[in-house]
Amino acid sequence: MTSYTVSQIAEALGLDLHGDGSVRVSGVAEPASAAADQLALAMKPEFAEGIAQGQAQAAMLWTGADWQGYGLKAALTAPRPRYAMSGLSAMMDPGQGHATGIHPSALIDETAILGECVSVGPFCVIAAGVRIGAGTQIGPQCHIGWNSKIGAGSLLHTGVRIGARVSIGDRFIAHPGACVGADGFSFVTPEPSGVEKARASLGEEGTSTVQPWARIHSLGGVDIGDDVELGANSCIDRGTVRATRIGNGVKFDNLVQVGHNVVIGDHTMVCAQVGIAGSSVIGTGVVLGGMSGVSDNLTVGDRAILGGASVVLSNVPAGRVVLGYPAMKMDAHIESYKGLRRLPRLFRDVADLKKAVSKLTGND
């Protein structure tokens, strides 16, 4: 188990050190349950109340905290402690326990090119023409399809599926069950379908006859930039003709579905259970809240924020914060919701007024 002195942590992360820098810690914990060799994470005053219940000798605190008043031997402080947690958690991460080297049960095509220090776990399949960058770790039961590329320093957890003709940048992380490069959901009928009629008529016309669905093959691939993380059981479909494109630094939570031809800009965050329909464009620095959805062929502008469970049915301007179904400006949605909550009282008031008017006019 790796351990560090609080002085080493402060130096590595650029934190302010208070007290005895020689105190050694081998992990982190919540204040009330921290052992003597663990750093208590008490980044707000309400969290620090639990320090007395634990055994921690050192803690991560907020700037200006009275660390001595909590009976600590040492403390680390930062202007933004939660951001400091990023570096601290990286130092304390024990890893996933993946074995190094190539497991004998892995099936690797002779034309695949693996960089230096690549690890491949049990029962993996790496197809012809695959290129894998140096230092990448591939967990058990992963599949990497024909002519695909994965950059250096990447990590594929158990059971990740990478389809054919997928290009992925450096430092990619994919959690268990993630799938990149499945075919897009593209089907067409011989005559205009009920869905096409409903869209054109805004619902006045729908399905009149049942037709068979013909499959449109996905000829494009998926292009993913650097520093992208893909949550468990998330899926990114390949493009129909051109590639589906994911920019640098994009972070996906679990159970995300990205349709064919979608483009997502750099440093966008996509929370759990989000669905993005085909050919939509998501800008740079966008946040898509959990369970939100974007209909097909739409644009969500740079820095826009979709509140949880929002459903976007029209373009969203850059910087707009939206909420609801259909999604609208958040303040307008909240005002509408307040109005809905007032409706029962309004109905009662109207009923009382009708009774009063009836009595005045003698129409009882």
Secondary structure, DSSP 8 states (H G I E B T S, - for coil): ---EEHHHHHHHHT-EEEE-TT-EESEEE-GGG--TTEEEE--SHHHHTTGGGS--SEEEEETT--TGGGT-SEEEEESSHHHHHHHHHHHH-------SSB-TT-EE-TT-EE-TT-EE-TT-EE-TT-EE-TT-EE-TT-EE-TT-EE-TT-EE-TT-EE-TTEEE-TT-EE-TT-EEEE----EE-SS--HHHHHHHHTTSS---S----EE------EEE-SS-EE-TT-EEE--SSS-EEE-TT-EE-SS-EE-TT-EE-TT-EE-TT-EE-TT-EE-TT-EE-TT-EE-TT-EE-TT-EE-TT-EE-S-B-TT-EEETTTTEEHHHHHHHHHHHHHHHHHHHHHHHHHHHHHHHHT--
